[in-house]
Amino acid sequence: MSLYWETMETMEKLIELKNINKVFKSHKLISVKKDDYVAVNNVSLDIRKNTIFGLVGESGCGKTTLARSVMLLDPPSSGEILFDGNNIAKLTGKALHPYRSRMQIVFQDPNSALNPKMSIYNCMKEGLVNRRYPRDKIDSKIKNLLDLVGISPNHVNRFPHEFSGGQKQRIVIARALSMEPEFLVLDEPVSNLDVSIQAQIINLLLDLKDEFSLTYLFISHDLNLVSYLSDQVAVMYKGQIVEIAATEKIMKKPLHPYTLKLFSSAPGKDKKELYEADKNYTSGLPEGYTYFPPAIDSNLHLLDTGEGHSVACYALNG
Amino acid sequence: MQEKRSDSTLEIKNLNISFIQGEKEANALRGISLSLKRNEVHSLVGESGSGKTVTSTCIMGLLPTPPGRINSGQIILNDQDLLLLEEKDQRQIRGKEIAMVFQEPARYLNPTLKVGDQITEMLILHLGMGKGEALDRALEIFDLVGLDGGKRILDSYPHELSGGMKQRIMIAIAISCNPAFLIADEPTTALDVTLQLQILKLILSLKNTLDMGILFISHDLRVVHDISDWVSVIYAGRIVESASREKLFSDPKHPYTRLLLESIPDADKRGKRLQTIPGKVPDAEDIPGGCAFHTRCPLAEDICKTVQPETKEVGEGHSHTTACHFIGKQWKQWKN
């Protein structure tokens, strides 16, 4: 057993998802379609304190829906969300209030996450006022936060359009931090940014994580980025998690054919090794086995292959 | 210099373009030289606002003037300067000799026309085919770009197709008249990784079968690494470094290229901080004097603020050029 997994296993869990489903009902009255759309299908995972959990998959696979479910922006249709041991999935209104500020989200597009008609000051003040933060301390709090993310506190009365994309993303991060969260969902926070700005934001996120002992759920389609950042990676395909493992393990030896396909598609890698692995893998498959299940199958469960490396695959489940 | 490379056929020489907005003048391109050979992928890499797309629209003759203004430069194809041609003659070249694939296929396909009408339009216009003949040819091209279900696709509207299919159709339309050169402006940016790989493979195979020269515009150095023969790095409207792929990725000379390459996150860099480039790309309206990169460069000294570095040869046999006063100089640990 690797040392890494041993330490990982002993770490406290901050978020536990148990059999999360998110179903979007079709409107029976007007729509011709009678089928409900299952966006997230039976997802279970643990996110440990002060780690970065990477969630990868192609667009439309349900990454963002899962994140919104965890945040209770779109509450899950069924399943449990344990936040620090308490099930919050069914909470609403006042009961949910204490948890709201403990988890925050940073969206992909900072342009639509900031109200163009509110100055940065007002934008950040809103959350603090709702949180009943002492009024006389709001000013200094906002200035400290902006300073922390590298925005000059003198710019506090400017409007979003006066900032560049990278700066806006910093402001969104500062706003999320103003709630003093423990858990931060990062939904493709750098994919709209230029290469040189990306690195700045990523370094900032890493610094903030260490400073405030944050836990991240990092959603991305950039495999190189996820493999750089995360401690654990989950691969999502058509609403299901098909593989979860520690980053080193999944990079070295991806087990699910879809993971393999995804990883070997990532640009800029020396692909030789992965293609080799691909070959070896296919050779062990039963005859007539198609590349991966064409449709989602809720009977297919994640199977632990040891050291926290789980995979959902017909060939491996036997 | 670049023009000494043999049998190049599309030459861009010292192109200088600015945009006029009232009193302000934005210098979008400040003397760009590129050369494109057939059966070669030449990548143009840069961040947003560096002038990549202005270059491609200008080659296609699609640059709106005004507000754009071509101050100097030549684009030479078959001994003709494309910039001097009349609109009517330009139209003969656009699509037929040089074709273009755009970034967002959804935006460049007409949503109100069937795919069949859009792909045959060029065949009828440029090659003088009849409708029936053009449709047959369209099906052949679909085979070439790996779209199956030919007839059905001809009969669909763009919204009925997936993003990957739309991009294949864009490529099909671009190559339908068998152009000598293809300009691909971030053709895979809007696509997922698995689709991206498919489209890149397709572009490479078409390059070989049709003997095309491709100008591949991208901001993603990893994609560029996979596809290019030759790479030029553009910063604030100037090419700062140009080299064969092997040279550029193994031995980059310009500090901007070096920093860019180091700033890419990768599994090998786990636990280390990423190299960053402080600040941001300057606005075209407000490009710093001297070397435009000096405000963000760890090597910058006084000379960089005033004197614009010449493009110098650094490799043997015209294989590597760069514009920097301190080529290859090491910097001390650069603060992030």
Contacts between the chains, C-beta under 8 A, distances in Angstrom:
chain1	res1	chain2	res2	distance
A	58	B	192	4.1
A	58	B	193	7.2
A	58	B	194	6.5
A	58	B	195	8.0
A	59	B	192	5.6
A	164	B	280	5.6
A	166	B	280	6.5
A	194	B	47	4.2
A	194	B	48	5.6
A	194	B	219	6.7
A	194	B	280	7.6
A	194	B	281	7.0
A	195	B	47	6.3
A	195	B	219	6.2
A	195	B	220	7.7
A	195	B	221	7.0
A	195	B	260	6.0
A	195	B	263	6.2
A	195	B	264	7.0
A	196	B	47	6.3
A	196	B	259	7.2
A	196	B	260	6.6
A	196	B	263	5.8
A	196	B	276	6.8
A	196	B	277	4.0
A	196	B	280	7.5
A	196	B	281	7.7
A	197	B	280	6.5
A	198	B	263	7.3
A	198	B	265	7.7
A	199	B	263	3.9
A	199	B	264	7.9
A	199	B	265	7.3
A	199	B	274	4.1
A	199	B	275	6.5
A	199	B	276	4.4
A	199	B	277	7.4
A	200	B	276	4.7
A	200	B	277	7.9
A	200	B	278	7.7
A	202	B	265	6.4
A	202	B	274	5.7
A	203	B	273	5.5
A	203	B	274	5.6
A	203	B	276	6.0
A	203	B	336	5.9
A	206	B	273	7.2
A	221	B	192	6.3
A	221	B	193	6.3
A	222	B	265	7.9
A	223	B	193	6.7
A	224	B	222	6.9
A	224	B	264	7.1
A	224	B	265	5.7
A	224	B	266	5.4
A	224	B	267	7.0
A	225	B	265	4.7
A	227	B	266	7.5
A	227	B	267	4.0
A	227	B	270	7.6
A	228	B	265	3.7
A	228	B	266	5.7
A	228	B	267	6.0
A	228	B	269	5.8
A	228	B	270	5.9
A	228	B	274	7.8
A	229	B	265	7.0
A	247	B	267	7.5
A	247	B	270	7.6
A	251	B	267	5.5
A	261	B	194	6.3
A	262	B	193	6.4
A	262	B	194	6.5
A	264	B	197	8.0
A	265	B	193	4.4
A	265	B	194	4.5
A	265	B	196	6.8
A	265	B	197	4.2
A	266	B	193	5.6
A	266	B	222	7.7
A	267	B	193	7.4
A	267	B	196	6.9
A	267	B	197	7.4
A	267	B	200	7.6
A	267	B	220	6.8
A	267	B	222	4.0
A	267	B	223	4.6
A	267	B	225	7.1
A	267	B	226	5.0
A	268	B	221	7.1
A	268	B	222	2.6
A	268	B	223	7.2
A	268	B	225	4.9
A	268	B	226	6.4
A	268	B	264	7.5
A	269	B	222	7.9
